[in-house]
């Protein structure tokens, strides 16, 4: 499949907040714990826009999966059944273990439930930043509304370019995360 065909099949789609998203996260959390076991899973967190009540979002549930430092990435991938797709290395740079796993992408488009599972080791700065961003948006609805407006604009500009859509949100996310970190350190 070409990049153009892939982009047409999986465009940037935004949805109003779906109150079922937290339940979808909880369901996938239970599944990951069952598949990987407590010796691998150190923590699991709902992050991204679907974790912020009322926020416009791509209907993709983002999950931060913290794995034990001694957990092998190859073994983790092998433990996941068909339907999970490891992006290794990811299209967007990330800290070690440099792994994102997606679920809900089918040969004909998106499934009803779509997940992006960001695999990280405990203490990873990316995990802290994602959770700071989430928590700040929950606590500051006016900032969440600004973020929703930005996403609407960018979804039109980059409907068929996921990487550029994500890149274009970067400055806003970095600014909010820095503000969130400063408010904690006061």
N, C-alpha and C positions, 0 to 999 in steps of 0.2 A: 504494500500500500504506500502511495506517495504521501509526502507531507501535506499536500493540498487535499488529497482524498481523506486523510485522517482529520484534518481541520474541519472539513465539511461534515464529517460524521460526528465529531465531538466539538461543536462550537461553544462559545461562552454563552451560557444561558443563565439568567438571573430569575430568582423566584422571591415572592414575598415570604416572610418567615413561615415555616411549617412547624406547628407545635409537635409534630411526630418526630422531628429530628433528634431530640434528646433520647427518645425511646429507641431509635435506630442506632444511636451511639451505644446505648446500654446493651443492646442485642449483640452488636459487633464486639464489644468489650468482652462479654461472656464467651463468645466464640473464640476470640484470640486467646483468652486465658485457658480455655479447654484445649485448643490446638497446640499451644506453646508451653503451657505449664508454668507453675510458680517459680521454678528454677531458672527460667529464662526471663519472664516478665517481672520487671521491677516496678513499673508504674504505667498507667494508661490514663490519658487525659483527652477530653473533648476540647478541641480548639477550633480556630477558624470562625467564619461568620455564622455557621449554623449553630455555634455554641452561645451566641449572643441573642437573647430573646428579643424578637421584634425586628431584627436586622435583615435587610435584603441580602440574599446570598445565592451563590451558585448552589444548586441542591446537591452538594457533595459534602459528606460528613468527613471533616478532617480529624484525625486521631494521632496524638503523639504517643508512640509506643516506646517506653524506655526498657532496654534490655540489659541484662547482667553484663558487666564488662568482659566476662569470659565466654559469653554466648557467641557462637560462630554464626556469622551472617549466612553462610552457605547452608548450615544446618537449619537455620530459621526458615529460609526460603524453601528448603525441602519439606519442612513440616506443614507448609501451607498447601491446601488442596487446589485442584483446578478452579479457575475463576479469580485467583489472586495473581497479579502480574507484577513482578519485581522490575522496577526501573533502576537499572544498575549499570553504569552510573546514571544519576538523575539528570534531567535536562537543565535543571536549575541547581547551581552548586549548593551543597549543604555540608555541614560538618560530618566527621566520621560518625557512624559507619557509612555515610553516603548512600543511604538506601531509602527509597520510597516504594511502597507497595500500593497498587491500586486494585480496586474491586468494583465491578459493576459496569465495566466497559465490555460491550458485546460486539460481535462482527457487524451488527446492524445499528449500533448506536448505544445510548445509555440504557442501563437497566433502571428499574424503579428506584433502587437504593444504590447509591454510588459512594465509595469511600476512597480517601487518600490517607494512607497510614505512613506516617513519618517516623522511621525507626532511628532512635538515638540512644546513646549511653547516658547513664545518670550524670547530672551535673553539667550537661551540655548547655552552652549559652543560648542556642537556638530554642531549646525547650523553655527556658526562662523567659526569653523575649516573646515567644508566642503566647505564653500564659499571661504575661504582663499586659500585652496588647488586648487580649480577650477580656481580662478583668477591668481594664481601663474603659473599654467600650461599654461593658455592662454598667459600670458606675457613672458613666458620662453619656447619656443619651444624645446630647447635642453633638458630640464627637462622632457617635455612631451614625447620626443622620448625615453628617458631612461625608463620612466614609461611604455611605449608601449612594449619595449623589455622585461622588467620584466614580464609584463602580458602574453606575448607570452610564455615565459619559464614556468611560473606557470600554464598556461592553459593546457600545456602538462602534467605536473606533477600531477595536481589536477583536471583533466577534469570532474571527477564524484564526487567531494567533494567541494561544494561551500564554506563551512565554512573554510576549510583549505586554499583554494585559497584566500579568503578574509584575513584571519589571516596572510598569507605569504606576503601579500602586506603591512601589517601594519607598519613595521619599515620604509619603504620608504615613506609612506603617512605621518607618524609622523614627519620624518626628514624634508620633504618639507614644511609641515604646520608650523613647528617651524621656518624654514628659512623665510617663508612668513610673519609670525608674527614679526620676527626681523626686516625685511625690512620696515614694517609699523611703527615700533617704533623708527626708526633712525631719 
